[in-house]
Amino acid sequence: MERLGLIAGNGRFPILFAQSAKAKGVNVIAVAIEDEASPEIEQYVEKLYWVGVAKIGKLIKTLKAEHIEKVVMAGGLTKSHIHSRFKHLKLRPDLRAVNMWYKKLKSKHDHSILEAVADELAEDGIELISSIDYVKDLLAEKGCLTKRKPSENETADIEFGWKIAKEIAGMEIGQCIVVKDRIVLAVEAIEGTNETIKRGGELGRGKVVVIKLSKKGQDPRFDLPTIGTETIDYLKEAGVSTLAIESEKTLILDKDDAIRLADKNKISIVAL
């Protein structure tokens, strides 16, 4: 029976991944990030270990002790921790994390950090692979996914914002923008998608369009654009009328529930 390592961050995705892998007959050994991952994941894995977010050495040691050769990353991390006050006291990085952070990182961009972690794993014979093969049913199919379709004005906003969102994602700024009447209201940075939606909704005073994309050359091993019921709740509160995402490159968690909730609130979701 296949055994697979899982580095679990926050959100629903690690749980849904573990459920899907278990259903496929895969035994999952989860290393969950403290203060990020949900304890619920324990129900769906063979074994569960907890490590601090900056304990790279302990994470690798745990996976090696379980003879794990392949591992996936699922779920996000709270990026603002990187710039928090007294971050070293809060995160308490181990020696391997310190060495990676100060000697090996070329930049502090998300992908540079994750690639550095992948390199650290590879040094100890552990391959970081994509989670997609285990959760293909969560990928957004092309087309309008909801009963309500974008209006003519909303479609124009999508066409206007799509290229801008791609450029911003490619520059490692963020994966989400908020647009209204061909004006960019908000751009995602370190605060994350949900806070960007909230800010854009307040500035646009409702009926705004949200565009969330992957960057060109997105590494499928980590950080794929993801939406779910929580996203829909933020869209509703912000007065968002349309969400545009990228087909086959965006994960929709609890897909049926998310689309049902969007329909209930007359929010259009379109995957291009």
MIFIRO-422134 format. One line per 4 residues: number of its first residue (from 1); for each residue x, y, z of N, C-alpha, C. Coordinates in Angstrom, 1 decimal, decimal comma. Layout:
<torkes>
NUM) X/Y/Z/X/Y/Z/X/Y/Z; ... .
</torkes>
This chain:
<torkes>
1) 0,8/-1,2/0,0/0,0/0,0/0,0/0,9/1,3/0,0; 0,5/2,2/-0,8/1,3/3,4/-1,0/1,2/4,2/0,3; 2,4/4,8/0,7/2,5/5,7/1,9/3,0/7,0/1,4; 2,3/8,1/1,9/2,6/9,4/1,4/2,6/10,4/2,6 .
5) 3,6/11,3/2,5/3,7/12,3/3,6/2,8/13,5/3,2; 2,3/14,2/4,2/1,5/15,4/4,0/2,0/16,4/4,9; 2,4/17,6/4,4/2,7/18,7/5,2/1,4/19,6/5,2; 0,8/19,7/6,3/-0,6/20,3/6,4/-0,5/21,7/7,0 .
9) -1,1/22,6/6,2/-1,2/24,0/6,7/-2,6/24,3/7,1; -3,1/25,5/6,9/-4,4/25,9/7,4/-5,5/25,6/6,3; -6,7/25,9/6,6/-7,8/25,7/5,7/-8,3/24,3/5,6; -9,3/24,1/4,7/-10,0/22,9/4,4/-9,2/21,9/3,5 .
13) -8,3/22,4/2,7/-7,6/21,6/1,7/-6,9/20,4/2,3; -6,1/20,6/3,4/-5,4/19,4/3,9/-6,4/18,3/4,3; -7,5/18,6/4,9/-8,5/17,6/5,3/-9,1/16,9/4,1; -9,5/17,7/3,0/-10,0/17,1/1,8/-9,0/16,3/1,1 .
17) -7,8/16,7/1,1/-6,7/15,9/0,5/-6,6/14,6/1,2; -6,5/14,6/2,5/-6,4/13,4/3,3/-7,5/12,4/3,1; -8,7/13,0/3,0/-9,9/12,2/2,7/-9,8/11,5/1,4; -9,4/12,3/0,4/-9,3/11,7/-1,0/-8,3/10,7/-1,1 .
21) -7,1/10,9/-0,5/-6,0/10,0/-0,6/-6,4/8,7/0,1; -7,1/8,8/1,3/-7,5/7,6/2,0/-8,5/6,8/1,2; -9,4/7,5/0,5/-10,4/6,8/-0,3/-9,7/6,1/-1,5; -8,5/6,5/-1,9/-7,8/5,9/-3,0/-6,9/4,8/-2,4 .
25) -6,9/4,5/-1,2/-6,1/3,4/-0,6/-4,7/3,8/-0,2; -4,5/5,1/0,0/-3,2/5,6/0,3/-3,1/5,9/1,8; -2,1/5,4/2,4/-1,8/5,7/3,9/-1,1/7,0/4,0; -1,7/8,0/4,7/-1,1/9,3/4,8/-0,5/9,5/6,1 .
29) 0,8/9,9/6,1/1,5/10,3/7,4/1,5/11,9/7,3; 0,8/12,5/8,2/0,7/14,0/8,2/1,6/14,6/9,2; 2,3/15,6/8,8/3,1/16,5/9,7/2,3/17,8/9,6; 1,6/18,2/10,7/0,8/19,3/10,7/1,5/20,5/11,3 .
33) 1,3/21,7/10,7/1,9/22,9/11,2/1,1/23,5/12,4; 1,8/23,6/13,5/1,2/24,1/14,8/0,6/25,5/14,5; -0,6/25,7/15,1/-1,3/27,0/15,0/-1,8/27,3/13,6; -1,7/26,3/12,7/-2,2/26,5/11,4/-3,2/25,4/11,0 .
37) -2,8/24,1/11,1/-3,6/23,0/10,7/-4,7/22,7/11,7; -5,8/22,1/11,2/-6,9/21,7/12,0/-6,7/20,3/12,6; -7,0/20,1/13,9/-6,9/18,8/14,5/-7,8/17,8/13,8; -8,8/18,2/13,1/-9,7/17,3/12,5/-9,0/16,3/11,5 .
41) -7,9/16,8/11,0/-7,2/15,9/10,0/-6,8/14,6/10,6; -6,7/14,5/11,9/-6,3/13,2/12,5/-7,2/12,1/12,1; -8,5/12,4/11,8/-9,5/11,3/11,5/-9,1/10,6/10,2; -8,3/11,2/9,3/-8,2/10,7/8,0/-6,8/10,3/7,6 .
45) -5,9/10,3/8,6/-4,5/9,9/8,4/-4,1/8,7/9,2; -3,0/8,0/8,8/-2,5/6,9/9,6/-1,8/7,4/10,8; -1,0/8,4/10,7/-0,3/9,0/11,9/-0,3/10,5/11,7; -0,3/11,2/12,8/-0,2/12,7/12,8/0,8/13,2/13,8 .
49) 1,7/14,0/13,3/2,7/14,7/14,1/2,5/16,2/13,9; 2,9/16,9/15,0/2,8/18,4/15,0/4,2/19,0/15,0; 4,5/20,0/14,2/5,7/20,7/14,2/5,5/22,2/14,1; 6,4/23,0/14,6/6,3/24,5/14,4/6,6/24,9/13,0 .
53) 6,1/26,0/12,6/6,2/26,4/11,2/7,7/26,6/10,8; 8,6/26,9/11,7/10,0/27,2/11,4/10,9/26,0/11,9; 10,3/24,8/12,0/11,1/23,7/12,5/11,3/22,8/11,3; 12,1/23,2/10,3/12,4/22,5/9,1/13,1/21,2/9,4 .
57) 14,1/21,3/10,3/14,9/20,1/10,7/14,0/19,0/11,3; 13,1/19,4/12,2/12,2/18,5/12,9/11,2/17,8/11,9; 10,7/18,7/11,0/9,8/18,2/9,9/10,5/17,1/9,1; 11,7/17,3/8,7/12,4/16,3/7,8/12,8/15,1/8,6 .
61) 13,2/15,3/9,9/13,5/14,2/10,7/12,3/13,3/11,0; 11,1/13,9/11,1/9,9/13,1/11,3/9,5/12,3/10,1; 9,6/12,9/8,9/9,3/12,2/7,7/10,3/11,0/7,4; 11,6/11,3/7,7/12,6/10,2/7,5/12,4/9,1/8,5 .
65) 12,0/9,4/9,7/11,7/8,3/10,7/10,6/7,4/10,2; 9,7/8,0/9,5/8,5/7,2/8,9/8,8/6,6/7,6; 10,1/6,8/7,1/10,5/6,2/5,8/9,7/6,8/4,6; 9,3/8,0/4,7/8,6/8,7/3,7/9,5/9,1/2,6 .
69) 9,2/8,8/1,3/10,0/9,2/0,2/9,3/10,2/-0,7; 8,0/10,3/-0,6/7,3/11,4/-1,3/6,3/12,1/-0,4; 6,2/13,4/-0,6/5,4/14,2/0,3/4,7/15,3/-0,5; 3,5/15,7/-0,1/2,8/16,9/-0,7/2,6/18,0/0,3 .
73) 2,4/19,2/-0,1/2,0/20,3/0,7/0,6/20,6/0,4; -0,2/20,9/1,5/-1,6/21,3/1,3/-2,0/22,2/2,4; -2,6/23,3/2,0/-3,0/24,3/2,9/-2,1/25,5/3,0; -2,6/26,6/3,5/-1,8/27,8/3,5/-1,1/28,0/4,8 .
77) -0,3/29,1/4,9/0,4/29,5/6,1/0,1/31,0/6,2; 0,0/31,5/7,5/-0,2/32,9/7,7/1,1/33,7/7,4; 1,1/34,3/6,3/2,3/35,0/5,8/2,7/36,2/6,7; 1,8/36,8/7,3/2,2/37,9/8,2/3,1/37,6/9,3 .
81) 3,2/36,3/9,7/4,1/35,8/10,7/5,5/36,2/10,4; 5,8/36,3/9,1/7,2/36,5/8,7/7,6/37,9/9,2; 6,7/38,9/9,2/7,0/40,2/9,6/6,4/40,7/10,9; 6,0/39,7/11,8/5,5/40,0/13,1/6,6/40,5/14,0 .
85) 6,1/41,2/15,1/7,1/41,6/16,1/7,6/40,4/16,9; 8,8/40,4/17,3/9,4/39,3/18,0/9,3/38,0/17,3; 9,4/38,0/15,9/9,1/36,8/15,2/10,0/35,6/15,6; 11,2/35,9/15,9/12,1/34,8/16,3/11,7/34,1/17,6 .
89) 11,2/34,9/18,5/10,7/34,4/19,8/9,4/33,6/19,5; 8,6/34,1/18,6/7,3/33,4/18,4/7,5/32,1/17,6; 8,4/32,2/16,5/8,5/31,0/15,6/9,6/30,0/16,1; 10,6/30,5/16,8/11,7/29,7/17,4/12,2/28,7/16,3 .
93) 12,8/29,3/15,2/13,3/28,4/14,2/14,5/27,5/14,6; 14,5/26,3/14,1/15,6/25,4/14,4/16,8/25,8/13,5; 18,0/25,1/13,7/19,2/25,5/13,0/19,1/25,3/11,5; 18,4/24,3/11,1/18,2/24,0/9,7/17,4/25,1/9,0 .
97) 16,3/25,6/9,7/15,5/26,7/9,2/16,3/28,0/9,1; 17,1/28,3/10,2/18,0/29,5/10,2/19,0/29,4/9,0; 19,6/28,3/8,8/20,6/28,1/7,7/19,9/28,4/6,4; 18,7/27,8/6,2/18,0/27,9/4,9/17,6/29,4/4,7 .
101) 17,1/30,0/5,7/16,6/31,4/5,6/17,7/32,4/5,3; 18,8/32,3/6,0/19,8/33,3/5,8/20,9/33,0/4,8; 21,1/31,7/4,5/22,2/31,3/3,6/21,8/30,8/2,2; 20,5/30,3/2,1/20,1/29,7/0,9/19,0/30,4/0,1 .
105) 18,2/31,2/0,8/17,1/31,9/0,1/17,7/33,0/-0,8; 17,2/33,0/-2,0/17,6/34,1/-2,9/16,7/35,3/-2,7; 15,4/35,1/-2,3/14,5/36,1/-2,0/13,5/35,6/-1,0; 12,6/36,5/-0,5/11,6/36,1/0,5/10,3/36,0/-0,1 .
109) 10,2/35,9/-1,4/8,9/35,6/-2,0/8,4/34,2/-1,7; 7,1/34,1/-1,7/6,4/32,8/-1,3/7,1/31,6/-2,0; 7,2/31,7/-3,4/7,7/30,6/-4,1/9,2/30,3/-3,9; 9,9/31,3/-3,6/11,3/31,1/-3,3/11,5/30,3/-2,0 .
113) 10,6/30,7/-1,0/10,6/30,0/0,3/10,2/28,5/0,1; 9,1/28,3/-0,6/8,6/26,9/-0,8/9,6/26,1/-1,6; 10,2/26,7/-2,6/11,2/26,0/-3,4/12,4/25,6/-2,5; 12,8/26,5/-1,6/13,9/26,2/-0,7/13,6/25,1/0,2 .
117) 12,3/25,0/0,7/11,9/23,9/1,5/11,9/22,6/0,7; 11,5/22,7/-0,5/11,5/21,5/-1,4/13,0/21,0/-1,6; 13,9/21,9/-1,7/15,3/21,6/-1,9/15,9/20,9/-0,6; 15,4/21,4/0,6/15,9/20,8/1,8/15,4/19,4/1,9 .
121) 14,1/19,2/1,6/13,5/17,8/1,6/14,3/16,9/0,6; 14,6/17,4/-0,6/15,4/16,6/-1,6/16,7/16,2/-1,1; 17,4/17,1/-0,3/18,7/16,7/0,2/18,7/15,5/1,1; 17,5/15,2/1,7/17,4/14,0/2,5/16,6/12,9/1,8 .
125) 16,5/13,0/0,5/15,9/11,9/-0,3/14,3/11,9/-0,3; 13,7/13,1/0,1/12,3/13,2/0,1/11,8/14,1/-1,0; 11,0/13,5/-1,9/10,6/14,3/-3,1/9,2/15,0/-2,8; 9,2/16,3/-3,1/8,0/17,0/-2,9/7,2/16,9/-4,3 .
129) 6,0/16,4/-4,2/5,2/16,2/-5,5/3,9/17,0/-5,4; 3,2/17,1/-6,5/2,0/17,8/-6,6/0,8/17,0/-6,0; -0,1/17,7/-5,4/-1,3/17,1/-4,8/-2,4/16,8/-5,8; -2,2/17,4/-7,0/-3,3/17,4/-7,9/-3,8/16,1/-8,4 .
133) -2,9/15,1/-8,5/-3,2/13,8/-9,0/-4,2/13,1/-8,0; -4,2/13,5/-6,8/-5,1/12,9/-5,8/-6,5/13,6/-5,6; -6,5/14,8/-6,2/-7,8/15,7/-6,0/-8,2/16,3/-7,3; -8,1/15,6/-8,4/-8,5/16,2/-9,7/-10,0/16,7/-9,7 .
137) -10,8/16,0/-8,9/-12,2/16,3/-8,9/-12,5/17,7/-8,3; -11,5/18,3/-7,6/-11,6/19,6/-7,0/-11,3/20,8/-8,0; -10,7/20,4/-9,1/-10,3/21,5/-10,1/-11,5/22,1/-10,8; -11,5/23,4/-11,0/-12,6/24,1/-11,6/-12,7/23,7/-13,1 .
141) -13,9/23,3/-13,6/-14,0/23,0/-15,0/-14,4/24,4/-15,7; -14,1/24,4/-17,0/-14,3/25,7/-17,7/-15,8/26,0/-17,9; -16,1/27,3/-17,8/-17,5/27,7/-18,0/-18,0/28,4/-16,8; -19,3/28,8/-16,9/-20,0/29,5/-15,8/-20,5/28,4/-14,9 .
145) -20,1/28,4/-13,6/-20,3/27,3/-12,7/-21,6/27,5/-11,9; -22,2/28,7/-12,0/-23,4/29,1/-11,2/-24,6/29,3/-12,2; -25,7/29,4/-11,5/-27,0/29,7/-12,3/-26,9/31,1/-12,9; -26,4/32,1/-12,1/-26,3/33,4/-12,6/-25,0/33,6/-13,4 .
149) -25,1/34,2/-14,6/-24,0/34,5/-15,5/-23,5/36,0/-15,3; -22,3/36,2/-15,6/-21,8/37,6/-15,5/-22,6/38,5/-16,5; -22,9/39,8/-16,0/-23,6/40,7/-16,9/-22,5/41,2/-17,9; -23,0/42,0/-18,8/-22,2/42,6/-19,9/-21,1/43,5/-19,3 .
153) -21,5/44,3/-18,2/-20,5/45,1/-17,6/-19,5/44,3/-16,8; -19,9/43,3/-16,1/-19,0/42,4/-15,3/-18,1/41,7/-16,3; -18,6/41,2/-17,4/-17,7/40,6/-18,4/-16,6/41,5/-18,9; -16,9/42,8/-19,1/-16,0/43,8/-19,5/-14,9/44,0/-18,4 .
157) -15,4/44,0/-17,1/-14,4/44,1/-16,0/-13,5/42,9/-15,9; -14,0/41,7/-16,2/-13,1/40,5/-16,2/-12,1/40,6/-17,3; -12,5/41,0/-18,5/-11,6/41,2/-19,6/-10,5/42,2/-19,3; -10,9/43,3/-18,7/-10,0/44,4/-18,3/-9,0/43,9/-17,2 .
161) -9,5/43,2/-16,2/-8,7/42,8/-15,1/-7,8/41,6/-15,2; -8,2/40,7/-16,2/-7,5/39,4/-16,3/-6,0/39,6/-16,6; -5,6/40,4/-17,5/-4,2/40,6/-17,9/-3,5/41,3/-16,7; -4,1/42,2/-16,1/-3,5/42,9/-14,9/-3,3/41,9/-13,8 .
165) -4,2/41,0/-13,5/-4,1/40,0/-12,5/-3,0/39,1/-12,8; -2,8/38,7/-14,1/-1,7/37,8/-14,5/-0,4/38,4/-14,2; -0,3/39,7/-14,6/1,0/40,4/-14,4/1,4/40,5/-12,9; 0,4/40,8/-12,1/0,6/41,0/-10,7/1,0/39,7/-10,0 .
169) 0,3/38,6/-10,5/0,7/37,3/-9,9/2,1/36,9/-10,4; 2,5/37,2/-11,6/3,8/36,9/-12,1/4,9/37,7/-11,4; 4,6/38,8/-10,8/5,6/39,6/-10,1/5,6/39,3/-8,6; 5,0/38,1/-8,3/5,0/37,6/-6,9/4,3/38,6/-5,9 .
173) 3,4/39,4/-6,4/2,7/40,3/-5,5/1,5/39,7/-4,8; 0,6/39,1/-5,6/-0,6/38,4/-5,1/-1,3/37,7/-6,3; -2,4/36,9/-6,0/-3,1/36,2/-7,0/-4,5/36,7/-7,2; -4,8/37,8/-6,6/-6,2/38,3/-6,6/-6,3/39,8/-6,7 .
177) -7,2/40,3/-7,6/-7,5/41,7/-7,6/-9,0/41,9/-7,6; -9,5/43,1/-7,2/-10,9/43,5/-7,2/-11,1/44,7/-8,2; -12,1/44,6/-9,1/-12,3/45,5/-10,1/-13,7/46,0/-10,1; -13,9/47,3/-10,5/-15,3/47,8/-10,8/-15,2/48,9/-11,8 .
181) -16,0/48,8/-12,9/-16,1/49,8/-13,9/-14,7/50,0/-14,5; -13,9/49,0/-14,7/-12,6/49,0/-15,3/-11,6/49,8/-14,5; -11,8/49,8/-13,2/-10,9/50,4/-12,2/-10,5/49,4/-11,2; -9,2/49,3/-11,0/-8,7/48,3/-10,0/-8,8/48,9/-8,6 .
185) -9,6/48,3/-7,7/-9,9/48,8/-6,4/-8,9/48,2/-5,3; -8,5/47,0/-5,5/-7,7/46,3/-4,5/-6,8/45,3/-5,2; -5,6/45,2/-4,7/-4,6/44,2/-5,1/-4,2/43,4/-3,9; -4,2/42,1/-4,0/-3,7/41,2/-2,9/-2,2/41,3/-2,7 .
189) -1,8/41,4/-1,4/-0,4/41,4/-1,1/-0,3/40,4/0,1; 0,4/40,7/1,1/0,6/39,8/2,2/-0,6/39,5/3,0; -1,7/40,3/3,0/-2,8/40,1/3,8/-3,7/38,9/3,4; -3,6/38,5/2,1/-4,3/37,3/1,6/-5,6/37,7/0,9 .
193) -6,2/36,7/0,2/-7,3/36,9/-0,6/-8,6/37,5/0,1; -8,9/36,9/1,2/-10,1/37,3/1,9/-10,1/38,7/2,3; -9,0/39,2/2,9/-8,9/40,6/3,3/-8,9/41,5/2,1; -8,3/41,1/0,9/-8,3/41,9/-0,3/-9,8/42,0/-0,8 .
197) -10,5/40,9/-0,8/-12,0/41,0/-1,2/-12,7/42,0/-0,3; -12,5/41,9/1,0/-13,2/42,8/2,0/-12,9/44,3/1,7; -11,6/44,5/1,5/-11,1/45,9/1,2/-11,7/46,4/-0,1; -11,7/45,6/-1,2/-12,2/46,0/-2,5/-13,7/46,2/-2,4 .
201) -14,4/45,4/-1,7/-15,8/45,6/-1,6/-16,2/46,9/-0,9; -15,4/47,2/0,2/-15,7/48,5/0,9/-15,5/49,7/0,0; -14,4/49,6/-0,8/-14,1/50,8/-1,7/-15,0/50,9/-2,9; -15,5/49,7/-3,4/-16,4/49,7/-4,5/-17,9/49,9/-4,1 .
205) -18,2/49,7/-2,9/-19,6/49,8/-2,4/-20,5/48,8/-3,1; -20,0/47,6/-3,2/-20,9/46,6/-3,8/-20,8/46,4/-5,3; -21,3/45,2/-5,8/-21,3/44,9/-7,2/-19,9/45,0/-7,8; -18,9/44,5/-7,1/-17,6/44,5/-7,6/-17,2/43,1/-8,2 .
209) -16,2/43,0/-9,0/-15,7/41,8/-9,6/-14,4/41,4/-9,0; -14,3/40,1/-8,6/-13,0/39,6/-8,1/-12,4/38,6/-9,1; -11,1/38,8/-9,4/-10,4/37,9/-10,3/-9,3/37,3/-9,5; -9,2/35,9/-9,5/-8,2/35,2/-8,8/-7,5/34,2/-9,7 .
213) -6,2/34,3/-9,9/-5,5/33,5/-10,9/-4,2/32,9/-10,4; -3,7/32,0/-11,1/-2,3/31,5/-10,9/-1,4/32,4/-11,7; -0,1/32,3/-11,3/0,9/33,1/-12,1/1,4/32,2/-13,3; 2,0/32,8/-14,2/2,5/32,1/-15,4/3,6/31,1/-14,9 .
217) 3,5/29,9/-15,3/4,6/28,9/-14,8/4,4/28,5/-13,4; 3,1/28,6/-12,9/2,8/28,2/-11,5/3,3/26,8/-11,2; 4,1/26,6/-10,1/4,5/25,3/-9,7/3,4/24,6/-9,1; 2,9/23,5/-9,7/1,7/22,8/-9,1/2,0/22,1/-7,8 .
221) 3,2/22,1/-7,3/3,5/21,4/-6,0/3,0/22,2/-4,8; 2,8/23,5/-5,0/2,3/24,3/-3,9/1,6/25,6/-4,4; 0,8/26,1/-3,5/0,2/27,4/-3,6/-0,7/27,6/-4,8; -1,5/26,5/-5,2/-2,5/26,7/-6,2/-3,6/27,6/-5,8 .
225) -4,2/28,5/-6,6/-5,3/29,3/-6,2/-6,4/28,4/-5,7; -7,1/28,8/-4,6/-8,1/27,9/-4,0/-9,2/28,8/-3,5; -10,5/28,3/-3,7/-11,6/29,0/-3,2/-12,5/27,9/-2,5; -13,5/28,4/-1,7/-14,4/27,5/-1,0/-15,5/28,2/-0,4 .
229) -16,2/27,6/0,5/-17,4/28,2/1,1/-17,0/29,5/1,9; -15,8/29,5/2,5/-15,4/30,6/3,2/-15,2/31,8/2,3; -14,6/31,5/1,1/-14,5/32,6/0,1/-15,8/33,2/-0,3; -16,8/32,3/-0,5/-18,2/32,8/-0,9/-18,7/33,7/0,2 .
233) -18,5/33,3/1,5/-19,0/34,2/2,6/-18,4/35,6/2,5; -17,1/35,6/2,2/-16,4/36,9/2,1/-16,9/37,7/0,9; -17,2/37,0/-0,2/-17,8/37,6/-1,4/-19,1/38,2/-1,1; -19,9/37,5/-0,4/-21,3/38,0/0,0/-21,1/39,2/0,9 .
237) -20,3/39,2/1,9/-20,2/40,3/2,8/-19,6/41,5/2,1; -18,8/41,3/1,1/-18,2/42,4/0,4/-19,0/43,0/-0,7; -20,1/42,3/-1,0/-21,0/42,8/-2,1/-20,5/42,4/-3,5; -19,7/41,4/-3,6/-19,2/40,9/-4,8/-20,3/40,3/-5,7 .
241) -20,3/40,6/-6,9/-21,3/40,1/-7,8/-20,8/38,9/-8,7; -19,5/39,0/-9,0/-18,9/38,0/-9,9/-17,5/37,6/-9,4; -17,2/36,4/-9,5/-15,8/35,8/-9,2/-15,3/35,1/-10,5; -14,2/35,6/-11,0/-13,6/34,9/-12,2/-12,3/34,2/-11,7 .
245) -12,2/32,9/-12,1/-11,1/32,1/-11,7/-10,6/31,4/-13,0; -9,5/30,7/-12,8/-8,8/30,0/-13,9/-9,2/28,5/-13,9; -9,8/28,0/-15,1/-10,2/26,6/-15,2/-9,0/25,7/-15,1; -9,1/24,5/-14,5/-8,1/23,5/-14,5/-6,9/23,9/-13,7 .
249) -6,9/25,1/-13,1/-5,7/25,5/-12,3/-6,2/26,1/-11,0; -7,5/26,0/-10,7/-8,0/26,5/-9,4/-8,7/25,4/-8,7; -8,5/25,2/-7,4/-9,2/24,3/-6,6/-10,4/24,9/-6,0; -11,5/24,1/-6,0/-12,7/24,5/-5,4/-13,0/23,5/-4,3 .
253) -12,8/23,9/-3,0/-13,0/23,1/-1,9/-14,5/23,0/-1,6; -15,0/21,7/-1,2/-16,4/21,5/-1,0/-17,2/22,1/-2,1; -16,9/21,7/-3,3/-17,3/22,3/-4,6/-18,9/22,5/-4,6; -19,6/21,4/-4,4/-21,1/21,5/-4,4/-21,6/22,5/-3,5 .
257) -21,1/22,5/-2,2/-21,6/23,5/-1,2/-21,2/24,9/-1,6; -20,0/25,1/-2,1/-19,6/26,4/-2,5/-20,5/27,0/-3,6; -20,7/26,2/-4,6/-21,6/26,7/-5,8/-23,0/26,9/-5,3; -23,5/26,0/-4,5/-24,8/26,2/-3,9/-25,0/27,5/-3,1 .
261) -23,9/27,8/-2,4/-23,9/29,0/-1,6/-23,9/30,2/-2,5; -23,1/30,1/-3,5/-23,0/31,3/-4,5/-24,3/31,5/-5,2; -25,0/30,4/-5,6/-26,3/30,5/-6,2/-27,3/31,2/-5,2; -27,3/30,8/-4,0/-28,2/31,3/-3,0/-28,0/32,8/-2,9 .
265) -26,8/33,3/-3,0/-26,5/34,7/-2,9/-26,4/35,5/-4,2; -26,8/34,8/-5,3/-26,8/35,4/-6,6/-25,4/35,9/-7,1; -24,4/35,1/-6,7/-23,0/35,4/-7,1/-22,7/34,6/-8,3; -22,1/35,2/-9,3/-21,7/34,4/-10,5/-20,2/34,0/-10,3 .
269) -20,0/32,7/-10,6/-18,6/32,2/-10,6/-18,3/31,7/-12,0; -17,3/32,2/-12,7/-17,0/31,8/-14,0/-15,5/31,4/-14,1; -15,2/30,2/-14,7/-13,9/29,7/-14,9/-13,5/29,8/-16,3; -12,4/30,6/-16,6/-12,0/30,8/-18,0/-10,7/30,0/-18,4 .
</torkes>
